Amino acid sequence: KMLRRVLCAVLFVGALPSLAEGSQGHISVVLLGATGDLAKKYLWQGLFQLYMDQVSSGHSFTFHGAALTALEPGQRLMFDVLKKLACPPDEAPNRCAVLKDQFLKLSQYHQLKTAENYTALNREIETLLRQEGLKEAGRIFYFSVPPFAYTEIARHINSSCRPPPGAWLRVVLEKPFGHDLESAQQLAAELTSFFREEEMFRVDHYLGKQAVAHILPFRDQNRQFLDPIWNRHHVERVEIVLKETVDARGRTSFYEQYGVIRDVLQNHLTEVLMFLTMELPANVSRAEEVLQCKLQAFQSLRGLEKNSAVLGQYQAYASQVQEELQKAQDYISTTPTFAGVLVHSDNLRWEGVPFLLTSGKALDERVGYVRVLFKNRAYCTQSETLRDAGHSQCKAKQIIFYIGHGALNTPAVLVSRNLFRPVMPEGSWREAVGRSDLHIFGQPLSDYYVYSPVKERDAYSVLISNIYHGRKDFFITTENLLASWAFWTPLLDSISYQPLRLYPGGVENQHLLDFEMVSGEVAFTVAEPAELLNPNRLMPSDYRTIQSKYRQSPLVSAWSEDLISQLASDMEKTARRTVARSGQFHLALSGGSSPVVLFQRLARHHYAFPWKNTHIWLVDERCVPLTDTESNFFSLHNHLLQNVRVPYFNVHPMPVHLNQRLCVEEDRGAELYAKEIVALVANASFDLVLLGVGSDGHTASLFPRSDNGLEGAQAVVLTESPVKPHQRMSLSLPLINKARQVFVLVLGKGKHDITTLLSRVGHEPRKWPVSGVSPSSGQLVWYVDYEALLG
């Protein structure tokens, strides 16, 4: 009777209450992947810690290691690991020896490969409980296996290894949980067909880090101090950082699939971000309330764009990939090993506060921390040497959750003495003595109240304890997982082919990876040295020989980012020159996706643009209400108008919605717009018209073989698009050609074929309407990025 002998032995050393008090039931823990790397390093030690902590709780335990390896070699591998298990330093040696011996006796190995193996395991658990006369409390299945194996294992557990009614099932899943939103949705759907939401515990080991796990309790226990200052009026910025000195050697297969954003930012750093930005529930101990508040915090995050991130790759990475994955010598990896991402929350508390999420490999130090830096409005007359840390309002004010490693080499919570003395739980955190020689963020440790854990716990030990207690708020729910992927996937898609900054690694990086925030975007502060540039990587300088003409008109070409920057600058120069000459500037803008990045650039970088004297017109519009997301005006408003100061009466949307109808000819919307143009624009000649080009050669909403708008006297016309929404309103070609300047913007590989075709054809507007753009007394300039021009 193995279990009974173990219980008696533990009773003998005084670890358990008397059996007469009655057992609370038996828990079977099954570790799948029991001989793998994660199990060896962390999981068995975490399970042993659980046993030491809970052996006197009234529950009895058995531990089942499982893997695909056959019984004898698997058993040998597993017990080699178990023999090396250690007790914490404060554990009495004789108690430690007994508990370790009992843990080994309660642990056994199983080969779990076939459906029959799972049935046999279930039968073994049931037989053991029946023999010992124990009631089953629950089962924990820990999946320390690759995600591709999840579905098959889940099917076996669901069909033959579930505990009986009245006992709980907890299934523990390790990341990665998908590669993007679509794959995460697919994996989630497969798992939810076998397990209920409350049965699944997705592990992010960062949530077990003591400094991270204490963020919410700290905010809760210090509400009286934090409530007035935990907001945009007082917080200058927040940094969430995980730096590593190691590179990806030995892990390039994983890294090529995932990269630094999927590996660290989408999960670890995002979870920390949620703990900082979420509204505090009334009771932080109630998992349901915490998870709901986290979900609301996700919904407040502003969408990420390409310019929200700076990306790098350490110089040796490409050769490591070539060597480990047998890639050709000319193979170029676009996988980032460093990322700095600027995140904003649009809720009232955090609006305008920058949150910087940064992580990378081959950096100068190994450290993880969260730094909340507060604004400082004080000016101190006394010299700096006379300022007392506890009272001087001129010293930096910050709260730091120090996750580990670095100068402190321990988890810690630091609060500037000129902020407040925090309330900390006495049993688990203690005030540390400040070392005078140590500086954290430029300040001596004595400038802070410093607290460290009474007992340092490994993250997996913390999480395994929370699995045992059923604390779901320490784990990732399906809803929160999908919210996180929905937030990160658009950025991942947009940067998939973005050139990466190369860096040598370690202290040699110097200032290469420093970046700055400008108008909601981030950019590296120093140029990349020429000697670091990969000779195989195409750089703008490679294209200096490109002709400066396209269709007999001036051509500006560059990488898309540089091109948009140039176009925005040229538009500003044109506007300022025109306003200086005539007092106002009439600008007609096209819809579609291409101008969106231009609108954002104008709003964020061109503060000298004379918006006060600018009239904004639409080149074309879809026949939908102006509040519809398909509306060109809606896009223009979202990305430009709401961020600049254009007088209300200077904005001229197309009247597509009249008499509660859309683009009905009898409502004469096109005629109304034409009259408005004639009334306000001298000679009906716009100062600048911005156009795009469709892959079929259309421009504005003038499509090939159109009956309207390509010729004739009409200034504004109704047209038919081959794609939905079909009905459009558009400026006509003759009106466009009356403009003083016309800029045509062409972006992306998808436009390469039409760009090549247009370079060869003549003036054939019925086939390719854009070929008819030829200002009668103005200038036409083409802005074409390298991808559209060269493919």
C-alpha positions in Angstrom: 0.0 0.0 0.0 2.4 2.7 -1.3 0.3 5.8 -0.5 -0.6 4.6 3.1 3.1 3.9 3.9 4.0 7.4 2.6 1.2 9.0 4.8 2.5 7.2 7.9 6.1 8.2 7.2 5.1 11.9 6.8 3.0 11.7 10.0 6.0 10.4 11.8 8.0 13.6 11.2 5.0 15.7 12.3 4.0 17.1 8.9 0.4 16.0 8.8 -2.6 16.4 11.2 -4.1 13.1 12.4 -5.9 11.0 9.9 -8.9 11.2 12.1 -9.4 14.7 10.9 -10.2 13.2 7.6 -8.6 13.7 4.2 -9.8 16.5 1.9 -9.3 14.2 -1.0 -6.6 13.0 -3.4 -4.9 15.0 -6.2 -3.2 13.3 -9.1 -0.6 15.5 -10.9 0.4 14.3 -14.4 3.4 16.0 -16.0 3.5 15.5 -19.7 6.9 16.0 -21.2 8.4 14.9 -17.8 11.9 14.3 -19.2 12.0 17.6 -21.2 14.1 20.7 -20.6 11.5 22.8 -18.9 10.5 19.9 -16.6 14.2 19.3 -15.6 14.9 23.0 -15.0 11.7 24.2 -13.3 8.6 22.0 -13.2 9.8 19.0 -11.0 11.2 21.5 -8.5 8.0 23.4 -8.6 5.9 20.3 -7.9 8.3 19.3 -5.1 7.8 22.8 -3.6 4.0 22.3 -3.9 4.3 19.0 -2.0 6.4 20.5 0.7 3.9 23.5 1.1 0.7 21.4 1.0 1.7 18.1 2.6 -0.1 19.2 5.8 -3.2 20.6 4.0 -5.2 17.5 4.2 -4.8 16.6 0.5 -2.9 13.5 -0.5 -0.9 13.5 -3.8 0.6 11.3 -6.4 2.9 12.6 -9.2 2.9 10.9 -12.6 5.7 11.8 -15.0 4.7 11.0 -18.6 6.5 11.2 -22.0 6.7 9.3 -25.3 9.9 7.5 -24.2 9.5 3.8 -23.4 9.1 2.8 -19.7 12.6 1.9 -18.6 14.7 4.6 -20.2 12.0 7.2 -19.4 11.9 6.1 -15.7 15.7 6.3 -15.6 15.8 9.9 -17.1 13.0 11.1 -14.8 14.5 9.7 -11.5 17.9 11.2 -12.4 16.1 14.6 -12.3 14.2 13.8 -9.1 17.3 12.8 -7.2 18.7 16.3 -7.7 15.7 18.1 -6.2 16.5 20.6 -3.4 14.8 22.1 -0.4 14.9 25.9 0.3 17.7 26.9 2.6 15.3 27.5 5.6 13.9 24.0 5.5 15.1 21.7 8.3 17.5 19.1 6.9 15.8 16.0 8.4 12.3 17.1 7.3 13.7 17.9 3.9 15.3 14.4 3.6 12.0 12.7 4.6 9.8 14.8 2.3 12.2 14.3 -0.7 12.2 10.5 0.0 8.3 10.5 0.1 8.1 12.7 -3.0 10.2 10.1 -4.9 8.0 7.3 -3.7 4.8 9.1 -4.7 6.2 9.7 -8.2 6.1 7.2 -11.1 6.7 7.3 -14.8 4.3 6.3 -17.6 4.7 6.1 -21.3 1.8 8.1 -22.8 1.7 7.5 -26.5 -1.6 5.8 -27.4 -5.2 5.9 -26.4 -4.7 2.6 -24.5 -1.8 4.3 -22.5 -4.3 7.0 -21.3 -6.9 4.4 -20.4 -4.3 2.5 -18.4 -3.3 5.6 -16.5 -6.9 6.4 -15.6 -7.4 2.8 -14.4 -4.3 3.0 -12.3 -5.4 6.2 -10.6 -8.9 4.7 -9.9 -7.4 1.5 -8.5 -5.0 3.3 -6.2 -7.8 5.5 -4.8 -10.1 2.5 -4.3 -7.4 0.5 -2.5 -6.6 3.4 -0.2 -10.3 4.3 0.4 -9.7 7.9 -0.7 -12.0 10.3 -2.4 -10.7 12.1 -5.5 -10.4 15.9 -5.2 -9.0 16.6 -8.7 -6.4 16.0 -11.4 -3.8 18.4 -12.8 -2.4 17.7 -16.3 0.6 19.9 -17.1 1.3 20.1 -20.8 5.1 20.6 -21.0 5.0 19.7 -24.7 5.0 21.6 -28.0 1.6 23.1 -28.9 1.2 20.9 -32.0 0.7 18.0 -29.6 -2.0 19.7 -27.5 -5.1 18.6 -29.6 -4.3 14.9 -29.6 -3.4 14.9 -25.8 -6.6 16.9 -25.1 -8.7 14.4 -27.0 -7.2 11.5 -25.0 -7.7 13.2 -21.6 -11.2 14.2 -22.4 -12.2 10.7 -23.6 -10.5 8.5 -21.0 -8.8 10.5 -18.3 -11.3 12.8 -16.8 -11.9 12.6 -13.0 -15.4 11.4 -11.8 -18.2 13.9 -11.1 -17.5 16.1 -8.0 -13.7 16.2 -8.7 -12.1 19.0 -10.7 -9.8 18.9 -13.8 -7.1 21.5 -14.4 -5.2 21.5 -17.6 -2.0 23.6 -17.7 -0.8 24.9 -21.1 2.6 26.4 -21.9 3.2 29.1 -24.5 3.4 29.7 -27.4 -0.4 30.0 -27.8 -0.4 30.6 -31.5 1.6 32.7 -33.9 -0.9 35.4 -34.7 -4.6 36.0 -34.1 -5.8 33.4 -36.6 -3.7 30.6 -35.3 -4.5 31.5 -31.7 -8.3 31.4 -32.5 -7.8 28.0 -34.2 -5.9 26.5 -31.2 -8.4 28.0 -28.8 -11.3 26.5 -30.7 -9.7 23.0 -30.7 -9.0 23.1 -27.0 -12.5 24.5 -26.1 -14.0 21.5 -27.8 -12.4 19.3 -25.1 -12.1 21.5 -22.0 -14.2 24.1 -20.3 -12.7 27.6 -19.9 -12.4 27.2 -16.1 -10.4 24.0 -16.6 -7.6 25.6 -18.7 -4.7 27.4 -17.1 -2.4 29.0 -19.7 1.0 29.7 -18.2 2.9 32.9 -18.6 5.8 32.4 -16.2 6.2 36.2 -15.8 3.0 36.2 -13.8 4.8 34.1 -11.2 7.7 36.5 -10.9 7.4 38.0 -7.4 7.8 41.7 -8.4 5.2 41.2 -11.2 2.8 39.3 -9.0 2.9 42.1 -6.5 1.9 44.9 -8.8 -1.8 44.6 -8.2 -1.5 44.0 -4.4 0.8 47.0 -4.3 -1.6 49.2 -6.1 -4.4 47.9 -3.9 -2.7 48.4 -0.6 -1.4 51.9 -1.5 -4.6 53.3 -3.0 -4.6 56.2 -0.6 -1.2 57.4 -2.1 -1.6 56.2 -5.7 -5.2 57.2 -6.4 -4.4 60.9 -6.9 -1.2 60.3 -9.0 -1.7 57.1 -10.9 -2.9 59.0 -14.1 -1.9 61.1 -17.1 -1.7 64.3 -15.1 1.2 62.9 -13.0 2.9 60.0 -14.8 5.4 61.1 -17.4 6.1 57.7 -18.9 6.2 54.0 -18.1 9.0 51.6 -19.1 8.6 47.8 -19.2 11.9 46.2 -20.0 13.4 42.8 -20.3 17.1 42.7 -21.5 19.2 39.6 -22.1 22.9 39.2 -22.7 22.5 35.8 -24.3 21.9 35.5 -28.0 19.6 33.0 -29.9 22.2 30.3 -30.5 20.7 26.9 -30.2 17.2 28.4 -30.4 17.3 29.8 -34.0 14.7 27.3 -35.2 12.2 28.7 -32.6 13.3 32.3 -33.1 13.0 32.2 -36.9 9.3 31.4 -36.4 8.6 33.8 -33.5 11.1 36.6 -33.1 11.4 38.9 -30.1 7.9 40.4 -30.2 6.1 37.1 -30.2 8.6 35.6 -27.7 8.5 38.4 -25.1 6.4 41.4 -25.8 3.0 39.8 -26.9 2.9 37.8 -23.7 5.3 38.7 -20.7 5.5 42.5 -21.2 1.8 42.8 -22.3 0.7 41.1 -19.1 2.7 43.5 -17.0 1.2 46.4 -19.1 -2.3 45.2 -18.1 -1.5 45.1 -14.4 -0.3 48.7 -14.7 -3.1 50.2 -16.9 -6.2 48.2 -15.7 -8.7 49.8 -13.4 -8.4 48.2 -9.9 -11.4 46.0 -9.1 -13.0 46.5 -5.7 -11.6 43.2 -4.6 -8.2 42.2 -6.2 -8.6 38.7 -4.7 -11.6 38.0 -6.9 -10.2 36.4 -10.1 -13.3 37.1 -12.1 -13.1 40.9 -11.4 -9.4 41.0 -12.1 -9.8 39.2 -15.4 -12.7 41.5 -16.5 -10.7 44.6 -15.7 -7.8 43.2 -17.7 -10.0 42.7 -20.7 -11.3 46.3 -20.5 -7.7 47.5 -20.4 -7.0 45.6 -23.6 -10.0 47.2 -25.3 -8.6 50.7 -24.4 -5.2 50.2 -26.2 -4.7 52.3 -29.3 -3.9 50.2 -32.4 -0.2 49.8 -33.2 1.2 51.0 -36.5 4.5 50.3 -38.3 6.0 53.5 -36.8 5.1 52.4 -33.3 8.2 50.1 -33.3 11.9 50.1 -33.8 13.5 46.8 -34.6 17.0 45.4 -34.6 18.9 42.2 -35.2 22.3 41.4 -33.7 25.0 41.0 -36.3 25.8 37.3 -35.8 22.2 36.1 -35.9 22.1 35.6 -39.7 25.2 33.3 -39.7 23.8 31.4 -36.7 20.6 30.8 -38.7 22.6 29.7 -41.7 24.6 27.3 -39.7 21.9 25.8 -37.5 19.1 25.6 -40.1 21.4 24.8 -43.1 20.3 27.9 -45.0 22.2 29.2 -48.0 24.9 31.8 -47.6 22.7 34.5 -49.2 19.8 33.8 -46.9 18.5 37.0 -45.3 16.5 36.7 -42.1 13.9 39.4 -41.3 13.5 38.2 -37.7 13.9 40.9 -35.1 16.0 40.1 -32.0 15.4 43.5 -30.5 12.2 45.6 -30.3 11.2 48.8 -28.7 7.4 49.5 -29.0 5.5 52.6 -28.0 2.0 51.8 -26.7 -0.8 54.2 -25.8 -4.0 53.6 -23.9 -6.9 55.8 -24.9 -8.8 55.6 -21.6 -9.1 58.8 -19.6 -6.7 57.8 -17.0 -3.7 57.1 -19.3 -4.5 59.2 -22.4 -1.2 60.6 -23.8 1.1 58.7 -21.4 3.8 56.7 -23.4 4.3 53.1 -22.4 7.6 51.7 -23.7 7.9 48.0 -24.1 11.5 46.9 -24.8 13.3 43.6 -25.1 16.2 42.1 -26.9 19.0 39.5 -27.1 22.7 40.2 -27.1 22.2 43.4 -25.1 24.6 45.0 -22.5 23.0 43.5 -19.4 20.6 41.0 -18.1 17.8 42.7 -16.3 14.0 43.0 -16.1 12.1 45.9 -14.6 9.0 48.1 -14.7 9.7 51.8 -14.1 6.9 54.3 -13.6 8.4 57.8 -13.9 6.4 60.7 -12.5 6.3 64.3 -13.8 8.4 66.8 -11.9 7.1 70.4 -12.0 9.3 71.6 -9.1 12.2 74.0 -9.3 14.5 73.9 -6.3 16.6 76.9 -5.4 18.9 75.0 -3.1 22.0 73.4 -4.7 21.8 69.7 -5.4 24.3 68.7 -2.8 22.0 70.2 -0.1 18.9 68.4 -1.1 17.5 65.7 1.1 16.1 62.6 -0.7 13.1 62.4 1.5 12.0 66.0 1.0 13.5 67.4 -2.1 10.8 67.7 -4.8 13.5 68.1 -7.5 14.8 64.6 -7.3 13.3 62.1 -9.7 10.0 60.5 -8.5 9.6 56.9 -9.5 8.2 53.5 -8.6 10.2 50.6 -9.8 9.1 46.9 -9.8 12.5 45.2 -10.2 11.9 41.8 -11.7 15.4 40.4 -11.3 19.1 40.2 -12.2 20.8 43.5 -13.0 22.5 45.6 -10.3 20.1 44.5 -7.5 20.1 40.8 -8.6 16.9 40.2 -6.6 13.2 40.9 -7.0 12.4 44.3 -5.4 9.9 47.2 -5.1 11.5 50.6 -5.0 9.6 53.9 -4.2 11.3 57.3 -4.3 11.4 58.7 -0.8 10.0 62.0 -2.1 6.8 60.2 -3.2 5.5 58.2 -0.1 6.4 55.4 2.2 4.5 52.4 0.8 2.4 49.9 2.7 3.9 46.4 2.2 2.7 43.1 3.5 4.9 42.3 6.5 4.9 38.6 6.2 6.1 38.4 2.6 8.1 41.6 1.9 10.7 43.3 4.1 12.5 46.6 3.9 16.1 46.2 2.6 19.1 48.1 3.8 20.2 50.5 1.0 23.8 50.0 -0.2 25.4 53.4 -0.6 27.6 52.4 -3.5 24.7 51.2 -5.6 22.8 53.5 -8.1 19.5 52.7 -9.7 18.5 54.9 -12.7 21.2 57.5 -11.7 20.1 57.7 -8.0 21.7 56.2 -5.0 19.8 53.4 -3.4 19.3 55.5 -0.3 17.0 57.8 -2.3 14.4 54.9 -2.4 12.4 52.9 0.0 13.5 49.4 -1.0 11.6 46.2 -0.3 12.6 42.6 -1.2 10.7 39.3 -0.7 11.2 37.6 2.7 11.5 34.4 0.8 12.5 34.3 -2.8 10.3 31.9 -4.8 10.9 30.6 -8.3 8.2 31.8 -10.8 7.1 28.2 -11.6 6.7 27.4 -7.9 4.4 30.4 -7.5 2.3 29.4 -10.5 2.1 25.7 -9.6 0.8 26.8 -6.2 -1.8 29.0 -7.9 -2.9 26.1 -10.1 -3.4 24.0 -7.0 -5.5 26.8 -5.4 -7.4 27.4 -8.7 -6.4 31.1 -8.9 -7.3 31.9 -12.6 -6.2 35.5 -12.4 -2.5 34.3 -12.5 -3.2 32.8 -15.9 -4.2 33.7 -19.4 -7.9 33.2 -20.3 -9.0 32.5 -23.9 -10.7 35.9 -24.1 -7.5 37.8 -22.9 -5.3 35.7 -25.1 -7.3 36.6 -28.2 -7.5 40.3 -27.2 -3.7 40.3 -26.9 -3.2 38.7 -30.4 -5.8 41.1 -31.9 -3.7 44.0 -30.5 -0.3 42.7 -31.8 -1.1 41.0 -35.1 -1.6 44.1 -37.2 1.9 45.4 -36.1 3.5 42.0 -36.8 1.9 41.9 -40.3 3.1 45.5 -41.1 6.7 44.9 -40.0 7.2 41.5 -41.5 9.5 42.8 -44.2 10.8 45.9 -42.5 14.6 46.5 -42.7 16.2 45.8 -39.3 18.9 47.8 -37.5 22.0 45.6 -37.2 23.8 45.8 -33.9 27.1 44.1 -32.9 25.9 42.9 -29.5 26.8 43.5 -25.8 28.5 46.7 -24.6 29.6 47.4 -28.2 26.0 48.4 -29.0 26.8 51.8 -27.4 23.9 54.2 -28.5 22.9 52.2 -31.6 19.6 51.0 -30.0 18.6 54.2 -28.3 15.4 55.5 -29.6 13.2 58.5 -29.1 9.5 59.3 -29.2 8.2 61.9 -31.6 4.5 62.6 -32.0 3.3 59.1 -31.1 6.0 57.4 -33.2 9.4 56.0 -32.3 12.7 56.2 -34.2 16.4 55.4 -33.5 18.3 58.5 -32.3 21.5 57.8 -34.2 22.2 56.6 -37.7 23.3 53.0 -38.4 27.1 52.9 -39.1 27.9 51.9 -42.7 30.2 49.0 -41.6 27.3 47.3 -39.9 25.0 47.3 -42.9 24.4 43.9 -44.5 25.9 44.0 -48.0 23.0 41.7 -49.2 20.4 44.2 -47.9 19.0 46.7 -50.3 19.5 50.2 -49.2 18.1 53.5 -50.6 21.6 54.4 -51.8 21.5 51.4 -54.2 18.8 53.2 -56.3 20.5 56.5 -56.9 20.7 55.8 -60.7 16.9 55.7 -61.1 15.6 58.1 -63.7 14.0 61.3 -62.4 11.2 61.2 -64.9 8.1 59.0 -65.2 5.7 59.5 -68.1 7.5 62.7 -69.0 6.8 64.2 -65.5 9.0 64.6 -62.4 9.5 61.4 -60.4 10.3 61.1 -56.7 11.1 57.6 -55.5 12.4 56.2 -52.2 11.5 53.5 -49.6 7.9 54.1 -48.6 8.7 55.8 -45.2 11.1 58.2 -46.8 8.8 58.8 -49.7 5.8 59.7 -47.4 8.1 62.0 -45.5 9.2 63.8 -48.7 5.6 64.0 -50.0 4.4 65.6 -46.7 7.3 68.1 -46.8 6.5 69.0 -50.4 2.8 69.5 -49.6 3.7 71.8 -46.6 6.0 73.9 -48.8 3.4 74.2 -51.5 0.7 75.2 -48.9 2.9 77.8 -47.2 4.0 79.3 -50.6 0.3 79.4 -51.8 -1.0 81.0 -48.5 1.8 83.6 -48.7 0.7 84.5 -52.2 -3.1 84.3 -52.1 -4.1 83.9 -48.4 -5.6 80.5 -48.7 -4.8 77.0 -49.9 -7.3 74.6 -51.6 -6.3 71.0 -51.2 -8.3 68.1 -52.7 -7.5 64.6 -51.2 -8.1 61.1 -52.5 -9.5 58.3 -50.4 -8.3 54.7 -50.2 -5.6 53.1 -48.1 -2.5 54.7 -49.6 -3.0 58.2 -48.2 -3.6 57.0 -44.6 0.2 57.0 -43.7 0.5 60.4 -45.3 -2.4 61.8 -43.2 -0.8 60.5 -40.1 2.6 62.0 -41.0 1.0 65.4 -41.7 -0.8 65.3 -38.3 2.2 64.2 -36.3 5.2 66.1 -37.8 4.0 69.2 -39.8 3.1 71.7 -37.1 4.0 74.6 -39.5 1.4 73.5 -42.0 -1.0 76.5 -42.5 -4.1 74.5 -41.5 -5.9 77.7 -40.5 -5.8 78.9 -44.1 -6.4 75.5 -45.8 -9.6 74.3 -47.4 -9.9 70.5 -47.5 -11.9 69.0 -50.4 -12.5 65.4 -51.4 -11.4 64.0 -54.7 -13.9 61.2 -54.5 -16.3 59.5 -52.1 -18.1 56.3 -51.7 -21.9 56.4 -51.5 -22.1 55.5 -47.8 -23.0 57.7 -44.8 -20.0 59.8 -43.7 -19.9 57.9 -40.4 -19.4 54.6 -42.2 -15.9 53.1 -41.9 -16.0 52.7 -45.7 -16.3 56.5 -46.2 -13.2 58.3 -47.4 -14.2 61.3 -45.2 -14.4 59.0 -42.2 -10.8 57.9 -42.8 -9.7 61.5 -43.5 -11.3 62.6 -40.2 -9.9 59.8 -38.1 -6.3 60.1 -39.4 -6.0 63.8 -40.0 -8.8 66.2 -39.4 -9.3 65.4 -35.7 -5.6 65.9 -35.0 -5.1 69.3 -36.7 -6.8 72.7 -36.4 -8.7 73.2 -39.7 -11.6 75.6 -39.3 -14.9 73.8 -39.4 -16.1 75.9 -42.4 -13.0 75.0 -44.4 -13.8 71.3 -44.5 -15.9 70.3 -47.6 -17.1 66.7 -47.5 -18.9 65.4 -50.7 -22.7 65.5 -50.4 -23.3 61.8 -51.0 -26.1 61.6 -48.3 -29.0 63.9 -49.1 -32.7 63.6 -48.1 -31.8 60.4 -46.3 -30.8 58.9 -49.6 -27.4 58.0 -51.0 -26.2 59.3 -54.4 -29.6 59.6 -56.0 -29.2 61.6 -59.2 -32.4 63.7 -58.6 -30.9 65.0 -55.3 -28.2 66.7 -57.5 -25.4 66.1 -55.0 -22.7 66.3 -57.7 -24.1 69.6 -59.0 -24.1 71.0 -55.4 -20.5 70.1 -54.9 -19.5 71.6 -58.3 -21.3 74.9 -57.3 -19.5 75.0 -54.0 -16.1 74.6 -55.8 -16.9 77.3 -58.3 -18.0 79.6 -55.5 -14.9 79.2 -53.3 -12.1 78.1 -55.5 -10.7 80.7 -57.9 -11.3 79.6 -61.5 -12.2 76.2 -60.0 -8.5 75.5 -60.0 -7.4 73.6 -56.9 -3.9 74.5 -55.6 -3.1 70.9 -55.1 -4.8 67.6 -55.9 -3.6 64.3 -54.4 -4.4 61.2 -56.4 -3.7 57.5 -56.1 -3.7 54.7 -58.7 -5.7 51.5 -58.7 -4.2 48.2 -60.0 -6.6 48.6 -63.0 -5.3 52.1 -63.8 -8.2 54.0 -62.2 -7.7 57.2 -60.3 -10.1 59.2 -58.1 -13.3 57.2 -58.7 -12.8 57.3 -62.5 -12.7 53.7 -63.7 -11.8 52.2 -67.1 -14.5 52.6 -69.8 -16.4 54.9 -67.5 -19.3 56.8 -69.2 -18.8 59.7 -66.8 -16.0 62.0 -65.8 -13.3 61.3 -68.4 -14.3 64.2 -70.6 -17.0 66.8 -71.0 -18.1 69.9 -69.0 -19.2 68.2 -65.8 -17.0 69.1 -62.8 -18.3 66.5 -60.4 -19.8 63.2 -61.5 -21.5 60.0 -60.2 -19.7 56.8 -61.2 -19.8 53.0 -60.9 -17.0 51.1 -59.3 -16.4 47.4 -60.2 -16.0 46.6 -56.4 -18.3 47.4 -53.5 -19.6 49.9 -52.6 -20.3 50.3 -56.3 -21.7 53.9 -56.4 -19.2 56.7 -56.1 -19.0 60.5 -56.5 -15.8 61.9 -58.1 -14.1 65.0 -59.4 -14.0 64.7 -63.2 -10.7 64.4 -65.2 -11.2 67.9 -66.8 -11.6 69.5 -63.3 -8.5 67.6 -62.0 -6.5 68.9 -64.9 -7.3 72.5 -64.1 -5.3 72.1 -60.8 -2.1 74.1 -60.3 -0.3 71.0 -59.0 -1.2 67.3 -59.0 0.7 64.7 -56.9 0.2 61.0 -57.7 1.1 58.6 -54.8 1.8 54.9 -55.7 2.8 52.5 -52.9 3.6 48.8 -52.6 4.5 45.7 -54.6 0.8 45.2 -55.5 1.1 48.3 -57.8 4.3 47.2 -59.6 2.5 45.7 -62.6 0.3 48.8 -63.3 3.4 51.1 -62.7 5.4 49.2 -65.3 2.4 49.2 -67.7 1.8 52.9 -67.3 5.4 53.7 -68.0 4.9 52.4 -71.6 1.4 53.6 -72.6 0.4 56.9 -74.0 -2.7 59.1 -73.3 -5.5 56.5 -73.2 -7.9 57.6 -70.3 -10.7 55.3 -71.5 -8.4 52.3 -70.9 -6.3 53.7 -68.0 -8.0 56.8 -66.5 -4.8 57.9 -64.7 -3.0 58.2 -68.1 -5.4 61.2 -68.7 -4.0 63.2 -65.8 -2.2 66.0 -67.5 -2.7 69.5 -65.9 -3.3 72.1 -68.6 -1.3 74.8 -66.9 0.0 73.1 -63.8 2.6 70.5 -62.8 2.2 66.8 -62.3 4.7 65.0 -59.9 4.8 61.2 -59.4 5.6 59.8 -55.9 6.4 56.1 -56.4 8.0 53.9 -53.8 10.7 51.4 -54.7 8.4 48.4 -54.3 5.9 49.7 -56.8 8.7 50.9 -59.1 11.0 47.9 -59.0 8.8 45.1 -57.6 
